[in-house]
Amino acid sequence: MEKIKSKKNKSKEKAFQSETVKKSAPEKNEVPIKDRFYVLTDEMQPLTYMLASRNTRRFPLMHFDGKVNRALRYARNQKSVFEDEQDGNAILEPIMFEDGSLHVPANNPALQEFLRLHPSNGTAFKEVDTSQDAKVEMDTLNHEVDALIAARDLEISMVESIARVYLGQNVDSVSNAELKRDVLVFAKTQPKDFLNALDDPMLRLQNTAAKFFSESLVILKNNNKDVCFNLQGNKKKILTVPYGEQPVYILASYLQSDEGIETLKMLEKKLKD
């Protein structure tokens, strides 16, 4: 009998221990406890703005929990933000944004949870995530630095290619200093686009195609729909530019094809003559 009792006691202890572990285990979706800051998203921010803090017919505040819609209500003396879980002694309190911002300390988790579930979260206001903002800003600055260093070290031929293809400049009418300056400004203001341009295998070919146009070796006809030779004794059409496409890009694409490689060689020879 004593052995049977001891086995039962041990099984009860194990059950109690496992239950205790389950209860003490943190939830997977547990929100970190910390001070939080919120700002209004509207550019025209009033000095003070009162956010709706309870569900009414005029301003419904509902949250769908996966099964039903539940009314939201913020009360400073209640643990839950759901009206159906609050008692009859709820003390309502206005939620005021001052100068477009609101600070909610870590010791007010109810208000933080209410703002997280609020239907206007992301539209009328948003939480400021300083760590995420810092990461985004750091990535942007790194891109800018990388782009400026790359732009500074470019050979003049590459500078001309970018200025001609991406900035639409007539490189023959401006000085090298002006071209370098404009490419540096491009790298600073649009670092991602600039770095992508450097990796563009079509860049040099587009630059060559643009030269063909600028030297009038090829011209556009038929309301800028057709690219044609403009050589002595050769005015034939080379290709038709699809609607909405850039003639320089389409010509460059043609020149790298098997069909266009001979045209490329012939026009490059004419360019050197």
C-alpha positions, 0 to 999 in steps of 0.5 A: 500500500505504501508503495502505491501511495508513494507512486501516486504522490510522485505522479502528482508532484510531476503533474504539479511541476509540469503545470507550474512550468507551463504557467511560468513559461513566457508567451511567444507573442509577449510584448516587451515592457518599455516606454513607448512614443507615438506621433500623429501621422497628419502633417498638419498636427494640432497643438492638442489632439484627443484620440477616441478612447471608447466604443460609441455609435458615432465612433466605433472602436472594435477589435476582431480577435479572430472570432468576434468583434469586441468593443475597446475601451481605455480605463486607467483602473482596468487591466483589460482594454476590452469592455466585456472584461472590465467591471462596472467601476471603469474610470475613463481618461482622455488620451491627449496628443500634445504637439503631435506626440504622446509618451506612454510609460512602461508602467501603463501597459493597458494604454499601450495595449489599447493603442496597439489595437486601436483602429486608427493605429497606422492611419491617425497615429503611429508608434515611433520605433527609434531602434528601427528608425536608426537602422533605416537611417544607418542603411541610408547613410551607408548607401550614400557613403558607398555611392559617393566613394564610387562616384569619386573614383569613376573614370571619365568615360563612366562619368559620361555614360551615367550623365548621358544615360541616367541624367539625360545630359549632352556631355559634349556641351559641358566640362568634365568638372560639371559632369563629375559634379552632377554625377556626385550629386546624383550619387548623394541624392539617389544613392541606391539608383546610382549603385544600381546603375554601376551594376547595369551591364547595359550602361556602356552600351546605352551610352554608345547608343546615345552617342549614335543619336547625338552624332546623328548617325541614327535618327528618329522618324515617323513621330519618334516611332522608328530608329533609322540610319542617317548615313550617306546612302543609307536611310533604312529603318533599323527598328520600331520603338515599342510604345512607352519605351526609351529609344536609346534603351531599345537601340542598345538592346538591339545592338547586343543581339546577334542581329544587331552586332554588325550594326554596332561594329559599323556605327562604332567605326563611323563614330571613330572616323 
